[in-house]
Amino acid sequence: MKRESRGIQSIEVGGELLRALARCGEPMMLRDLAREAGMSPAKAHPYLASFSRIGLIEQDETTGRYEIGALALELGLISLRRLSGVRIARPKIAALASQIGHAVSLAVWGTYGPTVVQLEEPAQPVHIVMRAGSVMALLETATGRAFAAFLPEKTINAALESGLDRHGVGYNPKRTVKGPKVAEMLTEVRKHGLARALGDPLPGVNAFSAPVFDHSGHVALVITAMGPEGTFDARWDSPIAHALRDCAGGISKRLGYGMTVAAE
């Protein structure tokens, strides 16, 4: 049994104030911060004074509220820069594939568009024209549409104008969506937080794709679950859809998405 290293109790006690401030996500008055940390204002004040001196927190001179300090922000940014979205996502999508019993892929936005970097197949694999390294069509596949719905519009327009889409798996000029239908299709993706494919472009295969966001709110990855239409429940509120959303949301949170800190 691993022996626990000796620590400094006063630092651990004071750490509750930092946790409370992080949970709240916005500047707090002393009394509120102390209450949230489970201590009296008189006990909390000395800790806050020390944290202020080293830059972990700072106090607004006008309002008196405490907020995250420069050192805490710097440490947080260092942690975020060290995170690799793909590294974090790999075991998560393997677990998701096992949970739902269907294939799951992980894609990044590469030089040529939506690029698959990992494919997890179930015990009974389904025939899918996809492997690590495959580039997916931007508007014709669920993976591509998840990127198209959440990447900056200028990025997508530039990709389409350059003909990038024509090189992707699933591209078919006869079925390419154009004009107002593109906006309508991407609006649906944003509404549900998922892109969906029903037997197209891969006949007999349904798919859902969910975006993963990083700490700056940009799309870092797209996770796609896919399987035979006979066993893959493609309803927007199906267990597969919920599991995929939960998986993508968990990875996004791990990458810092949704964190609210007062940086001004």
Stockholm file with secondary structure:
# STOCKHOLM 1.0

chainA/1-264         MKRESRGIQSIEVGGELLRALARCGEPMMLRDLAREAGMSPAKAHPYLASFSRIGLIEQDETTGRYEIGALALELGLISLRRLSGVRIARPKIAALASQIGHAVSLAVWGTYGPTVVQLEEPAQPVHIVMRAGSVMALLETATGRAFAAFLPEKTINAALESGLDRHGVGYNPKRTVKGPKVAEMLTEVRKHGLARALGDPLPGVNAFSAPVFDHSGHVALVITAMGPEGTFDARWDSPIAHALRDCAGGISKRLGYGMTVAAE
#=GR chainA/1-264 SS CCCCCCCCHHHHHHHHHHHHHHHHCSCBCHHHHHHHHTSCHHHHHHHHHHHHHHTSEEECTTTCCEEECHHHHHHHHHHHHHCCHHHHHHHHHHHHHHHHTSEEEEEEEETTEEEEEEEECCSSCCCCSCCTTCBBCTTTSHHHHHHHHHSCHHHHHHHHHTTGGGGSBTCCTTTCCCTHHHHHHHHHHHHHTSEEEESCSSTTEEEEEEEEECTTSCEEEEEEEEEETTTCCCCTTSHHHHHHHHHHHHHHHHTTTTCCCCCC
#=GC SS_cons         CCCCCCCCHHHHHHHHHHHHHHHHCSCBCHHHHHHHHTSCHHHHHHHHHHHHHHTSEEECTTTCCEEECHHHHHHHHHHHHHCCHHHHHHHHHHHHHHHHTSEEEEEEEETTEEEEEEEECCSSCCCCSCCTTCBBCTTTSHHHHHHHHHSCHHHHHHHHHTTGGGGSBTCCTTTCCCTHHHHHHHHHHHHHTSEEEESCSSTTEEEEEEEEECTTSCEEEEEEEEEETTTCCCCTTSHHHHHHHHHHHHHHHHTTTTCCCCCC
//
